[in-house]
Amino acid sequence: MSRVIHFEVPVDDPERAQKFYTDVFGWKISKMPGPMDYWLVTSGPDSQPGINGALTRRSQLNPGTVNTIGVESLEKAIEAVTTAGGKTLMDKQPIPGVGWFAYCADPEGNNFGVIQMDANAK
């Protein structure tokens, strides 16, 4: 069974959003190295229930909060999405040192991510 393992909150102003979520919820937020505006969120200690996520620039791929679901095989997950009436919004992309990722949509038009963890991804 696949589970939601990450969330993305789309924002227009990452610094403003960082201050808001830090002030309101005590989240720890730091910019991921590299050219992308991607701010990693630690929403609590690993010893408590919950997931961590990120703040990302708002776009057509993520107009609202996007949940990312961990899968064993990205190719099989994408095939299952399309077979069940969904669609792929962004093809398989590497996340160096993390794994492989794609954006999809369900038949209701809700966007979500799928990720295959693989530390050898380049």
Secondary structure, DSSP 8 states (H G I E B T S, - for coil): ---EEEEEEEES-HHHHHHHHHHHH--EEEE-SSSS-EEEEE-S-TTSS---EEEEE--SS-SS-EEEEE-S-HHHHHHHHHHTT-EEEEEEEEETTTEEEEEEE-TTS-EEEEEEE-TT--
